[in-house]
Amino acid sequence: MKPIPFILMLTLVLLTMLSQGQDTTECKTNVFCELVPDGWECQIIKENFSEDDIPKHTPTPEAIVKYYHPNREFENMNSIGQERVNPSLILNLYPISRKNELSRFIKSQQYLSHCIPVYYGETADYFIITSPCFKNKGVYAEEANSAIADLYKALDCVVVKRKYHLNEHLKFEKY
């Protein structure tokens, strides 16, 4: 075998392996948009994150998934009056390997009163954090909850939710 064709072949094999690695990461996040019910819009952000999409004091995520339903609305009664709001949800994705670190962090932030980080769930690859501010823009009325129920049901197909207790050794239990 001549050295040049062997080097060319080795280069092609390495490039193929590297591109497949990128596809695997892409597929891991794409599942969050592939499962959305009809009418929902989904956006995956992997860089240039807005601070408004990350709970206060939370580390920078690997990716952010934003859901929005432009054709549904519910009423939000606030101090200014009534406004119509579209259902929405923002999820921050972190490598599952950071689960213990992030769980301790969430527990340490519970004293904050605004846009605190909360555990949403996890997949085999991701530990997922959101905030009460990121679920229907902080509206928890019955109408708001039913406007997003189909999205939550779809996410339950891939996201496992566990109860966690912060002891000396972090324990997770499925619920």
C-alpha positions as semicolon CSV with decimal commas, in nm:
position;residue;x (nm);y (nm);z (nm)
1;M;0,000;0,000;0,000
2;K;0,134;0,341;-0,093
3;P;0,174;0,592;0,194
4;I;-0,032;0,871;0,038
5;P;-0,353;0,668;-0,017
6;F;-0,321;0,523;0,335
7;I;-0,289;0,871;0,487
8;L;-0,582;0,991;0,276
9;M;-0,792;0,694;0,387
10;L;-0,698;0,749;0,753
11;T;-0,790;1,118;0,724
12;L;-1,129;1,031;0,574
13;V;-1,199;0,780;0,851
14;L;-1,110;1,036;1,121
15;L;-1,324;1,307;0,959
16;T;-1,617;1,065;0,939
17;M;-1,579;0,974;1,306
18;L;-1,561;1,339;1,411
19;S;-1,868;1,434;1,208
20;Q;-2,062;1,142;1,355
21;G;-1,973;1,265;1,704
22;Q;-2,121;1,604;1,618
23;D;-2,432;1,438;1,478
24;T;-2,476;1,242;1,801
25;T;-2,468;1,559;2,010
26;E;-2,705;1,727;1,766
27;C;-2,944;1,429;1,785
28;K;-2,938;1,436;2,165
29;T;-3,071;1,792;2,168
30;N;-3,293;1,762;1,859
31;V;-3,518;1,515;2,040
32;F;-3,647;1,807;2,249
33;C;-3,791;1,969;1,935
34;E;-3,891;1,652;1,751
35;L;-4,144;1,559;2,018
36;V;-4,339;1,886;2,038
37;P;-4,713;1,868;1,978
38;D;-4,872;2,046;1,682
39;G;-4,871;2,423;1,706
40;W;-4,567;2,448;1,934
41;E;-4,252;2,623;1,817
42;C;-3,918;2,500;1,945
43;Q;-3,577;2,662;1,933
44;I;-3,246;2,511;2,047
45;I;-2,977;2,763;2,135
46;K;-2,619;2,642;2,176
47;E;-2,427;2,969;2,198
48;N;-2,466;3,341;2,262
49;F;-2,714;3,279;2,544
50;S;-2,932;3,559;2,673
51;E;-2,908;3,612;3,050
52;D;-3,289;3,630;3,049
53;D;-3,302;3,260;2,951
54;I;-3,088;3,135;3,241
55;P;-3,214;3,132;3,603
56;K;-3,037;3,381;3,830
57;H;-2,683;3,281;3,937
58;T;-2,701;2,953;3,742
59;P;-2,394;2,831;3,551
60;T;-2,393;2,858;3,173
61;P;-2,575;2,562;3,018
62;E;-2,467;2,346;2,727
63;A;-2,789;2,434;2,544
64;I;-3,119;2,612;2,598
65;V;-3,448;2,483;2,460
66;K;-3,727;2,739;2,420
67;Y;-4,090;2,641;2,356
68;Y;-4,362;2,881;2,248
69;H;-4,720;2,837;2,125
70;P;-4,817;3,140;1,913
71;N;-5,178;3,030;1,859
72;R;-5,283;2,979;2,221
73;E;-5,336;3,243;2,484
74;F;-5,440;3,262;2,844
75;E;-5,517;3,553;3,072
76;N;-5,265;3,684;3,320
77;M;-5,394;3,903;3,599
78;N;-5,111;4,117;3,730
79;S;-5,075;4,440;3,924
80;I;-5,120;4,644;3,605
81;G;-5,431;4,463;3,488
82;Q;-5,513;4,185;3,245
83;E;-5,291;4,074;2,962
84;R;-5,304;3,785;2,717
85;V;-5,001;3,554;2,733
86;N;-4,889;3,272;2,506
87;P;-4,781;2,943;2,666
88;S;-4,405;2,903;2,686
89;L;-4,129;2,707;2,857
90;I;-3,751;2,748;2,873
91;L;-3,525;2,455;2,966
92;N;-3,151;2,476;3,037
93;L;-2,959;2,158;2,947
94;Y;-2,644;2,050;3,132
95;P;-2,435;1,735;3,094
96;I;-2,578;1,463;3,319
97;S;-2,231;1,426;3,470
98;R;-2,294;1,757;3,654
99;K;-2,611;1,630;3,825
100;N;-2,475;1,623;4,183
101;E;-2,304;1,961;4,152
102;L;-2,614;2,125;4,003
103;S;-2,849;1,965;4,255
104;R;-2,647;2,112;4,540
105;F;-2,646;2,446;4,361
106;I;-3,027;2,443;4,322
107;K;-3,067;2,365;4,690
108;S;-2,837;2,657;4,781
109;Q;-3,044;2,901;4,574
110;Q;-3,386;2,827;4,725
111;Y;-3,370;3,133;4,951
112;L;-3,384;3,365;4,649
113;S;-3,726;3,498;4,565
114;H;-3,703;3,577;4,195
115;C;-3,639;3,342;3,902
116;I;-3,474;3,075;4,114
117;P;-3,332;2,768;3,941
118;V;-3,544;2,455;3,982
119;Y;-3,492;2,097;3,875
120;Y;-3,710;2,003;3,577
121;G;-3,589;1,649;3,509
122;E;-3,322;1,454;3,330
123;T;-3,247;1,230;3,036
124;A;-2,963;0,983;2,991
125;D;-2,753;1,276;2,864
126;Y;-2,887;1,591;3,030
127;F;-2,971;1,735;3,369
128;I;-3,244;1,994;3,305
129;I;-3,300;2,315;3,498
130;T;-3,577;2,570;3,455
131;S;-3,730;2,842;3,673
132;P;-4,083;2,931;3,782
133;C;-4,032;3,245;3,570
134;F;-3,972;3,026;3,262
135;K;-4,295;2,826;3,282
136;N;-4,569;3,030;3,114
137;K;-4,383;3,347;3,218
138;G;-4,450;3,266;3,582
139;V;-4,829;3,226;3,552
140;Y;-4,969;2,921;3,731
141;A;-5,343;2,973;3,694
142;E;-5,554;2,676;3,585
143;E;-5,596;2,821;3,235
144;A;-5,218;2,864;3,199
145;N;-5,148;2,511;3,321
146;S;-5,395;2,355;3,078
147;A;-5,251;2,561;2,789
148;I;-4,913;2,390;2,833
149;A;-5,031;2,044;2,942
150;D;-4,978;1,881;2,601
151;L;-4,615;1,999;2,594
152;Y;-4,551;1,861;2,943
153;K;-4,703;1,528;2,839
154;A;-4,479;1,512;2,530
155;L;-4,169;1,596;2,736
156;D;-4,259;1,319;2,983
157;C;-4,179;1,073;2,701
158;V;-3,808;1,158;2,723
159;V;-3,758;1,337;3,055
160;V;-3,750;1,147;3,384
161;K;-3,833;1,344;3,697
162;R;-3,676;1,235;4,023
163;K;-3,707;1,356;4,378
164;Y;-3,372;1,443;4,522
165;H;-3,261;1,482;4,878
166;L;-2,945;1,667;4,964
167;N;-2,779;1,458;5,229
168;E;-2,414;1,377;5,272
169;H;-2,463;1,150;4,970
170;L;-2,706;1,278;4,712
171;K;-2,989;1,031;4,651
172;F;-3,228;1,036;4,360
173;E;-3,561;0,857;4,356
174;K;-3,795;0,824;4,063
175;Y;-4,146;0,959;4,118
